[in-house]
């Protein structure tokens, strides 16, 4: 049994020379307009308009606590900060 050489990884899947050749053949045949359209480009909206990024400096202990909470809640740090800010401002 011949072991296939892995050229790279895409989406967690190994890419071999056979995969590259198959994709090249597919590309040479061409794609329809529907196949070329990408749906859902960009980041999801957070409200009625474009979102604004806000930076804040955190001391190491606060940052570590934020990361622990985000991991425990299976959320991003940004989600935790947005939720905390919403709660604070609505009080």
C-alpha positions in Angstrom: 0.0 0.0 0.0 1.5 3.3 -1.1 1.2 6.2 1.4 0.0 9.4 -0.2 2.1 12.5 0.4 0.2 15.2 2.2 0.8 18.6 0.5 -1.2 20.6 3.0 -4.4 20.8 5.0 -7.7 22.6 4.3 -10.5 22.7 6.8 -8.8 20.0 8.8 -8.6 17.6 5.8 -5.3 16.6 4.2 -4.7 17.6 0.6 -2.8 15.2 -1.7 -1.5 15.5 -5.2 -4.6 13.6 -6.4 -6.8 16.2 -4.7 -4.9 19.1 -6.4 -5.2 17.4 -9.8 -9.0 16.8 -9.3 -9.5 20.5 -8.2 -7.5 21.7 -11.2 -9.5 19.6 -13.6 -12.7 21.0 -12.1 -11.5 24.6 -12.4 -10.4 24.0 -16.0 -14.0 22.8 -16.8 -15.2 26.1 -15.4 -17.9 27.1 -12.9 -21.3 28.5 -13.3 -22.3 31.9 -11.9 -24.2 30.2 -9.1 -21.1 28.2 -8.1 -19.0 31.4 -8.0 -21.3 33.4 -5.8 -20.4 33.5 -2.2 -23.3 33.8 0.2 -22.8 35.3 3.7 -19.6 37.2 3.1 -18.2 39.2 5.9 -18.9 39.3 9.6 -22.5 39.0 10.8 -24.2 42.3 11.7 -24.6 43.2 15.3 -27.5 45.7 15.0 -29.0 48.0 12.5 -25.8 49.4 11.0 -22.1 48.8 10.8 -20.5 47.8 14.1 -17.9 50.0 15.7 -14.8 48.5 17.3 -13.8 49.8 20.7 -10.4 49.1 22.3 -9.9 48.8 26.0 -6.7 48.1 27.9 -7.1 45.3 30.6 -4.6 44.5 33.3 -3.3 40.9 33.1 -5.5 39.6 35.9 -8.7 41.1 34.4 -7.8 39.8 30.9 -7.1 36.3 32.3 -10.5 36.3 34.1 -12.2 37.4 30.9 -10.5 34.5 28.9 -11.4 32.0 31.6 -15.1 33.1 31.6 -15.2 33.1 27.8 -13.8 29.6 27.7 -16.2 28.3 30.4 -19.2 29.9 28.7 -18.1 28.7 25.2 -18.2 32.3 24.0 -15.7 34.8 22.6 -14.2 37.5 24.7 -16.1 40.1 22.6 -19.4 38.4 23.4 -18.7 38.5 27.1 -17.7 42.2 27.0 -20.8 43.1 24.9 -23.1 41.3 27.4 -21.4 42.9 30.4 -21.6 46.3 28.8 -25.3 45.9 27.9 -26.1 44.8 31.5 -24.0 47.7 33.0 -25.6 50.4 30.8 -29.2 49.1 31.3 -28.9 49.2 35.1 
